[in-house]
Amino acid sequence: MKKRFLSILTAGALLAGLLAGCAAPAASSTAAPAASGGEEAAAVSEAPAADLTGIDAIIAEAETMTMEELAKKAIEESNGKTFYGVGNSSRGKSALPVFIEYLQSIDPNYTMEFEWQQPKNNKIFEQLTSDSLKSTGTFAMTLIQDGNQIQSKMVDTNILKTFIPKEWADANGTTADAYAGFLPLQTLNKVFEFNNTGDATYTNCWDFVYEGSHPLFMGVDSEIVGKNFLMMLTADKYAGWLKAAYDKLDDTKKDYFEPVVESMKADAADLGLGENGAYALAWIKLWVNNYNEQTDDGPICNTLVDASATDQSGLLVYSKLRSVEESASVSVKNITVAAYQDDYEGIGGYGYCHYLFLTKNSPLPWTACAFIAYMTCTEAGFEAWGKDMGGYSSNPKVAAEIEEKFQHSQGGGEEFPAKNDRGYDWWTAEGEGELVLEDPVYCSEVSFTVGSWIDVLDHYTPGE
């Protein structure tokens, strides 16, 4: 039955590939740090500006303008009005008043009310889809995560529009026309951590799926970016990282993992994966079979920092360590960030982005462009997120200004080394943090094949 299931998946993948082959080749582009996304996002930029209409024409013009020029357009458009935004992050609500103050520094008479919504339980896609059916929408823009669903549900359907601020493009050494991805506000990381009050060691990413290990993790069904992480592991680059880490294991652990790897070779071939695909599938299978599902990263962090959580491990948002309240039994000292160990091998966690888009029927498109530019091109605009560790601006200039102001690299000092954030460049480098980065296009392409394969894996149930 399983073989037949995989055969159906493979046939579907081949058909999808044939259909995709009908599309015109994408123009080459220079990708900015932490930025990825669909080739479709560049389609608007590739059309001559004179041929564009409506929101597309506004975006094309806005992409040639400076921050101050955009601000003046925003003031003219939205003075005395109400701005509605929607996002996965609540901090948009904190950034908007700062943006309004900036506009008031140009025109002291400017006023704008705002409302920022944060839908729960992945409802943001339904909300944006519903709003897109109106001739003029309610929401001016969105800050959204989950590249897979963004690609398939929002960009391929033309509901969301990418705007690349000129100053962001300049800072990343590209142009709006050349850049082919979504616009990321930031990359966030989820990293492997473990309670160090016992004798357990985690010096290789395969240790987290070794016999008897049950890391705490938000389930792939409750937070889809976690499933995107698992799908990304099958990409050649990251499958290669897993194979390299596997090669560093001792013979005892290799003997444990080898039968699982061997059993995955047929599936890897059926799914069309590369030469190290079986290692990726083996790791994924063991992870899904063994992780201890939790409802949120906050409780995971609270568990791991307690002295009573001896030898427990987890994969969770790095920034959660910022809010730990020290006590006799609770301390960041009880935590080791696995990748910070000198002898650690393999992936240190995964990274996903918060992306910024205009809606296709934005009621205040110039103000949305200005707000997006303000968040991505100024330290003040990004500070609502940048004030905490574990969130990295996609603008290298802003990232440097944030580090200079907040000194995240020294945030824990010698007392709390787990809080000394090593930064985006370290986390994403091979041989360093080896963060697995979400690629919306790849996730969308393998969602039916690899994603469906993941869906039928057995899950761990504590006590059984």
Summary of the structure (lengths in Angstrom):
residues: 464
radius of gyration: 22.7
end to end distance: 25.5
largest distance: 71.9
contacts: 1617
relative contact order: 0.19
helix: 49%
strand: 14%
